[in-house]
Structures are given as C-alpha cells and as structure tokens.
Amino acid sequence: MNQSFYLSFFVFILCSFLSLTASAQGEMLGIRIENRGMAGLNKPSPVFGEDVQVGLLSAGINTSLKRKIDKQKLGLTTLTLGAEYRFTALNYEQLTLPANNALSEQLHMLRIQVDYSKIMKQKWILSVFLRPGIFTDFEDLDWSHARIEGLVLLDYIKNKQNIIGFGVGRSAGFGRVLILPVFHYLYRSPTFVADILLPSRIDVGWIKNKWYMGLNASVSGNQFQLGNLQNGFPESDVIGVSDVTLGPVLRYNVSEKSYFLLEGGATGLRRWEFRNDNLDGDARFIQEFDPNITWFLRTGFVIKH
C-alpha cells in the first residue's frame, strides 16, 4: 500500500473513534451478537463434497451523537454523527481444501454514520443517510476495500400515527452493491407499531407496559473485499454474504430510552458467493453456494437518543 492510503486510513480510524468517544457520553449505544446455526449446502462445490457444514457468527457495536442544528432550536433539523464496527466469523466443518488455499474466516466492517433530517412545512421529512466505510479481511488494504452506502428518503407525515415515504438507496445488504428504490411506512400508537422499509425489513409489534412483542423479517448481509486471494476461491477477490431472517422479537425496556432485545427464528434465501468483479457477465461468479435454512439467534442492548 502507498503512504497516502495509510494516512487516509489512519484519519478514518481516528474520526471513527472520536465519534465513538463523543457518543459514549450516553447519546446512543448499540451492542449486538448474532449466531446462525451450522447448515449444509444446497449447491456444494465439487471441492467441498456433500458433507460440508457452514455457519456464521457476528458481533457489533455502534454509537452516535445527535444534535439539533436549526437556528430556532425547535428540533426541525437534526444531524447525527456516529460509527459502527462489526466482526463476522464464517465457520466451516468437514471441509478439506487443496494445499495453499483457504476460505475467508474473519471479515470486518468499520464505517462512519452521517444522517441529516429536516422537517419541511410540518408535513414533509427529508432524510439523507451516508455510510462511508471499509469492508475487508484486513489484508493488503487499498481503496478497493472502501465504499460509500447511503439512502435518500422523502417522508410525508399523514397524521400523528402515520408516515409514508419513498426514496432510493445504495446498499450491499443483498451481498452485492445495488441501487434500489425504497418504500417506507411507519405506524405508531401507544400499543402497536408497524415499521416497514422495503426491500430491507418489516417490523410489527405490540407494546404492553415495558414489553415489546413482535415479528421481524429482514435482509441481512454484506459484501467484503479480499486482500489475500488465498482467502477465496482461485481468482476471486470479493465475498458476498446474504440471507433473510424471520422470527419473533422480544424487547424489555430497562428505562425510557434503553432496552434489552432478543430475536430468533429461521433463515432463508441464503447466498454466499465468491466473485471477481473485474470480469464481465457470469464469469464474475467464481463460486456460488446456498446454505440450507437454519436457525438464528440475535441478542443485544440498546440506548436510544
């Protein structure tokens, strides 16, 4: 790597941890751990054989600092700055590979959060979300390991309970970097909440005292750049991981702005793929395989703004 990348990477890390330090004062904190059970493959590689099992374990922390920035200080315009780190471990059992070859086992995401939201004429909310970050195995880092994801969303406040909106986003949640249209709907009453952001997630639940009991369906995934080509199939330099999780959600409010969460259920539409995006067409897909449906468990602790 050249010196300019080292310097820029150092500045990126510094800014991230400055953000972490600022928000550690109590503005927002999220800690989550997620486990997805071992599962066989629908499309086993001839290299793998039929008995290989694959699994995924991830842990992450995110923090942010939210401020009103309009001159009247009425909360009509807000700016949120934050940072997030997530570690992902890919597990393989009963796997034998040729000599001098291995598969990715440790992947990292480190990104900055920049959110801008403005209420216009008391009826419209314009939101811009930016997520510059590094998605990598932390080997042979260069600029190909960095990218920007984001979302522009325009919401209409129909009444105190209903908000509906449309937008466009750039995300790797499906294991590939895609630009997609977005639909948003939020309904909130003292006893029931429906929060929908298609095509990413659907979250509905009932509130009773300090408990929230609901159902969630969401797409979870990412795309990582491989600096060590021995970490993938020969000639692949990208790994994409994605699946859908579906199951019940349980949250307990410790205080007005903090809660423990527990989610579980089943995964589906799973996809792991090793690619070389420098190639064209189907030649990009060096190796694809689909893990079978399995269970997942997600737990964590959150402090809201």
Steps between C-alpha positions, in 0.01 A plus 500: 500500500615854437553759773193705403272203571665441839448867588139505382425175679648640823280812469195279439571293813564817704172658391315178580634478853448872563137436413496196728648709783249781455197275503624286788366783720153347464346632178476156337652153533423166339663163564385188312611139468357265239543129436374297207510125534710265292332386180580289197515638146235495228776553242812329632819562307672194356794611718283483811318172469154431636561509877633855550320713760519882505400752766528867590563690823512880523538765768477877468495831683360831375491841663386844390451860606184684395465880492237755399655741250216738406535855628162500675602184693155355444630158400395548137849418369732242653846368421622165630866394494611155604707191432443126481727196513390146423699177507381199301635148536423242231517144628562184296481139618610184319676709237818394324667735251798463268841599638579874520131594490256608771160663530422830674436456870524854641338804340475858630278802442596845632290795386399854590139611536385840369123563516324824409126546557285809440127553555354728231169685536405268789394229251812375323821344632809496279765253624846433360704210641865445406711198605863524380697203621751221458380143434795265504700203626762759612767357271678712235268796556452745215220725373307205352411400858315832557160605371208732578148377563203726562134586472295804402144486635203738476224430754150647522349547847138401443405540867643437846493123446581454129809584297554381142794562270708404199869520420802341340791326669839343431566195715681164513239337724427245228867399479554723197518878471163600351308823440138435594170688538379521860151509651453613862193475723477570873193460719529563871237494775535449876446124455604408144790582265555415132837609357557397138796584277479298180690314368703482825270419791150467644458546875161486678437472871278558800592707806385408848650671802879460461476218245505508120394175331513483124606338175788597273602407147821655372778462246841472662825492309806680368772497237866480604818553302769232534856628515645149520393302193576180688198582720259426216464272207779548242465839322222627730555828683150565640272303730129578529289366787124545525184338634153578635421459870144449620376457854363646825646803677500565875617828657500609861526868592748543782428874492325741267787499247678169558398139446620143465401315184472135405415376150496153353351287229601364162714612209410465133606601148861463610788582264877491535698583188864554406540741208746691286324822399779588258353238266183534292166327513469157656878464498501719814352219709794278589306288749144520634335288764180525699502385865184318602240660728611509862424676829633838614520676835566872546536678834615842611466816704400843361488854633289732286545873441 
